[in-house]
């Protein structure tokens, strides 16, 4: 790993009605629009869906690193995430995220260890650690 600070750059271009085009060095461009809840057309990633995606993506990446360091034998991690957007005190913000994680491990793997590492991944995720919203993690570990 490189020493800190790490700096990440993204470029965005948009007009009054067309999608916003996101680009960055070495990655595919992406177009975004507001979600239907804010009058958008649907069918596009939105800032809201990208934030929820960042939460679950960071969770899996964190788990991957922790499992590797712990020499955990695992096969697949499937996650579903939801973010709740509310306006407490008339300020719109995400107030909570829920992550449902299903981990498939080798039959010889200690399920208790796998559970512990899933919760450690949630606790060390840099995306959720950068926000004030609550995070709830539900886990299922399947050996076999």
C-alpha positions in Angstrom: 0.0 0.0 0.0 1.1 3.5 -0.7 1.7 6.0 2.0 -1.0 8.5 2.9 -2.5 10.8 1.8 -4.2 9.1 -1.2 -5.9 11.4 -3.6 -8.7 10.3 -6.0 -9.8 12.5 -8.9 -13.0 12.3 -10.9 -14.1 14.6 -13.7 -17.8 15.4 -14.2 -19.5 17.2 -17.2 -23.2 17.9 -17.4 -25.8 20.2 -18.9 -29.4 21.2 -18.0 -31.1 18.0 -19.1 -28.5 15.4 -20.4 -26.8 12.8 -18.2 -23.8 13.8 -16.2 -20.7 12.2 -17.6 -18.2 10.9 -15.0 -14.7 10.1 -16.0 -11.4 9.2 -14.4 -8.0 8.2 -15.5 -7.8 4.5 -16.4 -11.5 3.7 -15.9 -14.6 3.5 -18.1 -16.8 6.6 -18.3 -20.2 6.5 -16.6 -23.3 8.5 -17.1 -25.6 9.4 -14.2 -29.0 11.0 -13.8 -31.2 11.8 -10.9 -33.2 8.8 -9.6 -37.0 8.6 -10.3 -37.6 9.8 -6.7 -36.1 13.2 -7.7 -37.8 13.3 -11.1 -35.1 11.4 -13.1 -35.8 9.0 -15.9 -34.6 5.8 -14.2 -32.2 3.5 -15.9 -29.1 5.3 -14.8 -26.8 5.2 -11.8 -27.5 8.2 -9.6 -25.4 9.8 -6.9 -27.7 8.1 -4.4 -27.3 4.6 -5.9 -23.5 5.2 -6.3 -23.2 6.0 -2.6 -25.0 2.8 -1.7 -22.9 0.9 -4.2 -19.7 2.4 -2.6 -20.8 1.1 0.8 -21.3 -2.5 -0.3 -18.3 -2.5 -2.6 -16.0 -1.2 0.1 -17.4 -3.8 2.5 -16.5 -6.6 0.1 -13.0 -5.1 -0.6 -12.4 -4.7 3.1 -13.5 -8.3 3.8 -11.3 -9.6 1.0 -8.2 -7.9 2.6 -9.1 -9.1 6.1 -9.8 -12.7 4.9 -6.5 -12.8 3.1 -4.6 -11.6 6.1 -6.4 -14.1 8.3 -5.9 -16.9 5.7 -9.7 -17.6 5.7 -10.7 -20.1 3.0 -13.8 -18.7 1.3 -15.5 -19.1 -2.0 -18.0 -16.3 -2.6 -19.5 -13.2 -0.8 -22.8 -11.9 -2.1 -24.2 -8.7 -0.6 -27.3 -6.6 -0.9 -27.3 -3.1 0.5 -30.0 -0.5 1.1 -29.5 3.2 2.0 -32.3 5.2 3.7 -32.5 8.8 2.6 -34.4 11.1 5.0 -34.7 14.8 5.9 -34.3 15.0 9.7 -34.3 18.6 10.8 -35.0 19.6 7.1 -31.6 18.5 6.0 -31.6 15.7 3.4 -29.1 13.0 4.2 -28.6 9.2 4.4 -29.5 8.2 7.9 -28.7 4.5 7.6 -27.4 1.7 5.5 -28.2 -2.0 5.8 -25.9 -4.7 4.3 -27.1 -8.3 4.0 -24.0 -10.5 3.4 -24.0 -14.2 2.5 -20.6 -15.8 2.7 -19.8 -19.2 1.3 -16.8 -20.9 2.9 -15.1 -24.2 2.6 -16.6 -27.0 4.7 -13.5 -27.0 7.0 -13.7 -23.3 7.8 -14.7 -22.2 11.3 -18.1 -20.4 10.8 -17.4 -18.3 14.0 -14.2 -17.0 12.5 -15.9 -16.1 9.2 -18.6 -14.2 11.1 -16.0 -12.3 13.1 -14.2 -11.3 10.0 -17.4 -10.1 8.3 -18.1 -7.8 11.2 -14.4 -6.7 11.2 -14.8 -5.7 7.6 -17.8 -3.6 8.4 -16.0 -1.9 11.2 -13.0 -1.1 9.0 -14.8 0.0 5.8 -13.4 3.4 4.9 -16.5 4.5 3.1 -18.9 4.0 6.1 -16.2 5.3 8.5 -16.3 8.5 6.5 -20.1 9.0 7.1 -22.3 9.7 10.1 -25.1 7.3 9.0 -25.8 4.1 11.0 -24.8 0.8 9.4 -26.5 -2.5 10.2 -24.9 -5.7 9.0 -26.8 -9.0 8.7 -24.7 -12.0 8.0 -25.2 -15.6 6.8 -22.2 -18.0 6.6 -22.8 -21.2 4.6 -20.2 -24.0 4.8 -19.9 -26.5 2.1 
